[in-house]
Amino acid sequence: MTIGHSNHAWERFLELLQQNNVEVVAEVRSYPYSNYSPQFDREAMKDALGKIGVKYVDLGKELGGRPDGSEFYDRDGHVLYDKVAGTERFVEGIRRLEDGMNKYRVAMLCSEEDPAVCHRALLVGRVLRERGARVEHIRGDGRIQSDGEIFSANDLEEKQGKLFDIAEAPAWKSIPSVSRKKRLNNSSPF
């Protein structure tokens, strides 16, 4: 499962987790801080989730959508997902996530409510799906949407190409520019 914290009140976010019996929140933000919703900063989340018995695992370095290194960005600041997915760090993060999913009910956390514009579906969810996992997204209104529904509804496979057929398809990359150099007003303190 995945979830985007968006601008939810903390109570609504917890309600969404509890409605879906989430036992572990797997952080997949590269920089788990928010200027607009500080209740979703890494330390605050870890504390608050622990108080209600939900574990918090930070996989942002492994599975984050804004990796360090210019080799992961095109000239317009889009993340080149094929390069990210090919790194040892990313593969190790996927392995850890899959191991956790075999033991617990896990929800990957990022900031965007809509998974169609978030790397949790475009990168991590896509890789998991290609590896045989079923990926579902908790939407802000409480609906559950499958990864397949997200891809079909937005024609994302056509726009980004099939995972293992990249040479013949359009580039597999982030939809918005996410380069920290291009986005000076972001939610990261760095």
DRENDO-1510 file (C-alpha; in Angstrom, 1 decimal, always signed):
<recs>
REC; n; res; u; v; w
REC; 1; MET; +0.0; +0.0; +0.0 .
REC; 2; THR; +1.0; +3.6; -0.4 .
REC; 3; ILE; -0.3; +6.8; +1.1 .
REC; 4; GLY; +0.4; +10.5; +0.6 .
REC; 5; HIS; +0.1; +12.7; +3.6 .
REC; 6; SER; -0.9; +15.7; +1.5 .
REC; 7; ASN; -2.3; +18.5; +3.8 .
REC; 8; HIS; -4.3; +16.1; +5.9 .
REC; 9; ALA; -4.9; +16.9; +9.6 .
REC; 10; TRP; -3.0; +14.4; +11.7 .
REC; 11; GLU; -6.3; +12.8; +12.9 .
REC; 12; ARG; -7.4; +12.2; +9.3 .
REC; 13; PHE; -4.1; +10.6; +8.4 .
REC; 14; LEU; -4.3; +8.3; +11.3 .
REC; 15; GLU; -7.9; +7.4; +10.4 .
REC; 16; LEU; -6.7; +6.4; +6.9 .
REC; 17; LEU; -4.0; +4.2; +8.3 .
REC; 18; GLN; -6.3; +2.6; +10.9 .
REC; 19; GLN; -9.1; +2.0; +8.3 .
REC; 20; ASN; -6.5; +0.0; +6.3 .
REC; 21; ASN; -4.9; -1.8; +9.3 .
REC; 22; VAL; -1.5; -0.4; +8.5 .
REC; 23; GLU; +1.2; -1.7; +10.9 .
REC; 24; VAL; +4.3; -0.1; +9.4 .
REC; 25; VAL; +4.8; +3.3; +7.6 .
REC; 26; ALA; +7.7; +3.0; +5.2 .
REC; 27; GLU; +9.0; +6.5; +4.6 .
REC; 28; VAL; +10.0; +7.0; +0.9 .
REC; 29; ARG; +10.5; +10.8; +0.9 .
REC; 30; SER; +14.1; +11.7; +0.2 .
REC; 31; TYR; +13.7; +14.7; +2.6 .
REC; 32; PRO; +11.0; +13.8; +5.2 .
REC; 33; TYR; +10.2; +17.3; +6.3 .
REC; 34; SER; +7.4; +19.7; +5.4 .
REC; 35; ASN; +7.2; +23.5; +5.8 .
REC; 36; TYR; +3.4; +23.3; +5.6 .
REC; 37; SER; +2.6; +20.2; +7.6 .
REC; 38; PRO; +5.3; +19.8; +10.3 .
REC; 39; GLN; +3.3; +16.9; +11.9 .
REC; 40; PHE; +4.7; +14.9; +9.0 .
REC; 41; ASP; +8.4; +15.7; +9.7 .
REC; 42; ARG; +10.4; +12.5; +10.3 .
REC; 43; GLU; +10.9; +12.8; +14.0 .
REC; 44; ALA; +7.3; +14.0; +14.8 .
REC; 45; MET; +5.9; +11.1; +12.7 .
REC; 46; LYS; +8.1; +8.5; +14.2 .
REC; 47; ASP; +7.1; +9.6; +17.7 .
REC; 48; ALA; +3.4; +9.9; +17.1 .
REC; 49; LEU; +3.1; +6.6; +15.2 .
REC; 50; GLY; +5.0; +4.8; +17.9 .
REC; 51; LYS; +2.5; +6.0; +20.4 .
REC; 52; ILE; -0.3; +4.2; +18.6 .
REC; 53; GLY; +1.7; +1.0; +17.9 .
REC; 54; VAL; +2.6; +1.7; +14.2 .
REC; 55; LYS; +6.2; +1.2; +13.3 .
REC; 56; TYR; +8.1; +3.8; +11.2 .
REC; 57; VAL; +10.9; +2.8; +8.8 .
REC; 58; ASP; +12.9; +5.4; +6.9 .
REC; 59; LEU; +13.7; +4.2; +3.4 .
REC; 60; GLY; +14.1; +7.6; +1.9 .
REC; 61; LYS; +17.8; +7.2; +1.1 .
REC; 62; GLU; +17.1; +4.0; -0.8 .
REC; 63; LEU; +13.7; +4.7; -2.4 .
REC; 64; GLY; +13.4; +8.4; -2.4 .
REC; 65; GLY; +12.3; +10.3; -5.5 .
REC; 66; ARG; +14.9; +13.0; -5.2 .
REC; 67; PRO; +18.3; +11.2; -5.2 .
REC; 68; ASP; +21.6; +12.9; -4.7 .
REC; 69; GLY; +23.8; +13.0; -7.7 .
REC; 70; SER; +23.5; +14.9; -11.0 .
REC; 71; GLU; +23.6; +11.6; -12.9 .
REC; 72; PHE; +20.0; +10.9; -11.8 .
REC; 73; TYR; +18.6; +14.0; -13.5 .
REC; 74; ASP; +18.0; +15.2; -17.0 .
REC; 75; ARG; +18.8; +18.8; -18.0 .
REC; 76; ASP; +15.3; +19.9; -17.0 .
REC; 77; GLY; +15.5; +18.5; -13.5 .
REC; 78; HIS; +13.4; +15.3; -14.1 .
REC; 79; VAL; +14.6; +12.2; -12.2 .
REC; 80; LEU; +15.7; +9.5; -14.6 .
REC; 81; TYR; +14.0; +6.5; -12.9 .
REC; 82; ASP; +15.8; +3.9; -15.0 .
REC; 83; LYS; +19.1; +5.1; -13.5 .
REC; 84; VAL; +17.7; +5.2; -10.0 .
REC; 85; ALA; +16.1; +1.7; -10.3 .
REC; 86; GLY; +19.4; +0.3; -11.5 .
REC; 87; THR; +21.4; +1.3; -8.4 .
REC; 88; GLU; +22.4; -1.1; -5.7 .
REC; 89; ARG; +20.9; +1.2; -3.0 .
REC; 90; PHE; +17.5; +1.2; -4.7 .
REC; 91; VAL; +17.5; -2.6; -5.2 .
REC; 92; GLU; +18.4; -3.1; -1.5 .
REC; 93; GLY; +15.6; -0.7; -0.5 .
REC; 94; ILE; +13.1; -2.8; -2.6 .
REC; 95; ARG; +14.4; -5.9; -1.0 .
REC; 96; ARG; +13.8; -4.5; +2.5 .
REC; 97; LEU; +10.4; -3.2; +1.5 .
REC; 98; GLU; +9.4; -6.6; +0.1 .
REC; 99; ASP; +10.7; -8.4; +3.3 .
REC; 100; GLY; +8.6; -6.0; +5.4 .
REC; 101; MET; +5.5; -6.5; +3.2 .
REC; 102; ASN; +5.8; -10.3; +3.8 .
REC; 103; LYS; +5.6; -9.7; +7.6 .
REC; 104; TYR; +3.5; -6.6; +8.1 .
REC; 105; ARG; +0.8; -4.5; +6.5 .
REC; 106; VAL; +3.0; -1.7; +5.1 .
REC; 107; ALA; +2.1; +1.7; +3.7 .
REC; 108; MET; +4.8; +3.6; +1.8 .
REC; 109; LEU; +4.6; +7.3; +2.7 .
REC; 110; CYS; +5.2; +10.2; +0.4 .
REC; 111; SER; +3.8; +13.7; +0.4 .
REC; 112; GLU; +1.6; +13.8; -2.7 .
REC; 113; GLU; -2.0; +12.7; -2.3 .
REC; 114; ASP; -2.3; +11.6; -6.0 .
REC; 115; PRO; +0.0; +8.7; -6.7 .
REC; 116; ALA; -0.2; +9.3; -10.4 .
REC; 117; VAL; +2.2; +12.2; -10.0 .
REC; 118; CYS; +4.3; +10.6; -7.2 .
REC; 119; HIS; +7.4; +8.4; -7.4 .
REC; 120; ARG; +5.8; +6.0; -5.0 .
REC; 121; ALA; +3.6; +4.8; -8.0 .
REC; 122; LEU; +5.8; +5.9; -10.9 .
REC; 123; LEU; +9.0; +4.4; -9.6 .
REC; 124; VAL; +8.7; +2.2; -6.5 .
REC; 125; GLY; +5.2; +0.9; -7.1 .
REC; 126; ARG; +6.0; +0.2; -10.7 .
REC; 127; VAL; +9.1; -1.8; -9.8 .
REC; 128; LEU; +7.2; -3.7; -7.1 .
REC; 129; ARG; +4.4; -4.5; -9.6 .
REC; 130; GLU; +6.9; -5.7; -12.2 .
REC; 131; ARG; +8.3; -8.0; -9.5 .
REC; 132; GLY; +4.9; -9.5; -8.8 .
REC; 133; ALA; +3.6; -7.4; -5.9 .
REC; 134; ARG; +0.1; -6.0; -5.7 .
REC; 135; VAL; +0.3; -2.3; -5.0 .
REC; 136; GLU; -2.7; -0.3; -3.8 .
REC; 137; HIS; -3.0; +3.3; -2.9 .
REC; 138; ILE; -4.9; +4.8; +0.0 .
REC; 139; ARG; -6.5; +8.0; -1.4 .
REC; 140; GLY; -7.4; +11.0; +0.7 .
REC; 141; ASP; -11.1; +10.3; +0.4 .
REC; 142; GLY; -10.6; +6.8; +1.8 .
REC; 143; ARG; -10.8; +4.9; -1.5 .
REC; 144; ILE; -8.3; +2.2; -2.3 .
REC; 145; GLN; -7.0; +2.3; -5.9 .
REC; 146; SER; -4.8; -0.3; -7.4 .
REC; 147; ASP; -1.5; +0.5; -9.1 .
REC; 148; GLY; -3.0; -0.8; -12.3 .
REC; 149; GLU; -5.9; +1.6; -12.0 .
REC; 150; ILE; -3.5; +4.5; -11.5 .
REC; 151; PHE; -1.5; +3.5; -14.6 .
REC; 152; SER; -4.6; +2.8; -16.7 .
REC; 153; ALA; -6.4; +6.0; -15.7 .
REC; 154; ASN; -3.4; +8.2; -16.6 .
REC; 155; ASP; -1.9; +6.2; -19.5 .
REC; 156; LEU; +1.4; +6.3; -17.5 .
REC; 157; GLU; +2.8; +3.2; -19.1 .
REC; 158; GLU; +2.4; +4.8; -22.5 .
REC; 159; LYS; +3.9; +8.0; -21.4 .
REC; 160; GLN; +6.8; +6.5; -19.6 .
REC; 161; GLY; +7.4; +3.2; -21.3 .
REC; 162; LYS; +7.3; -0.4; -20.1 .
REC; 163; LEU; +9.9; -1.1; -17.3 .
REC; 164; PHE; +11.9; -3.7; -19.3 .
REC; 165; ASP; +11.3; -2.2; -22.7 .
REC; 166; ILE; +12.8; +1.3; -22.1 .
REC; 167; ALA; +15.0; +1.4; -25.2 .
REC; 168; GLU; +11.9; +1.5; -27.4 .
REC; 169; ALA; +9.7; +3.8; -25.2 .
REC; 170; PRO; +9.7; +7.3; -24.0 .
REC; 171; ALA; +12.0; +8.1; -21.1 .
REC; 172; TRP; +11.1; +6.7; -17.8 .
REC; 173; LYS; +11.3; +9.7; -15.6 .
REC; 174; SER; +9.5; +11.9; -13.1 .
REC; 175; ILE; +6.6; +13.9; -14.5 .
REC; 176; PRO; +7.5; +17.2; -12.7 .
REC; 177; SER; +11.0; +18.6; -12.4 .
REC; 178; VAL; +12.2; +17.8; -8.9 .
REC; 179; SER; +15.7; +18.9; -9.0 .
REC; 180; ARG; +16.6; +20.8; -5.8 .
REC; 181; LYS; +18.6; +23.3; -8.0 .
REC; 182; LYS; +15.4; +24.1; -10.0 .
REC; 183; ARG; +13.0; +24.1; -7.0 .
REC; 184; LEU; +14.4; +26.6; -4.6 .
REC; 185; ASN; +11.2; +26.9; -2.6 .
REC; 186; ASN; +10.7; +23.3; -1.5 .
REC; 187; SER; +9.8; +21.6; +1.8 .
REC; 188; SER; +13.4; +20.4; +2.5 .
REC; 189; PRO; +15.5; +22.2; +5.1 .
REC; 190; PHE; +18.6; +21.5; +3.1 .
</recs>
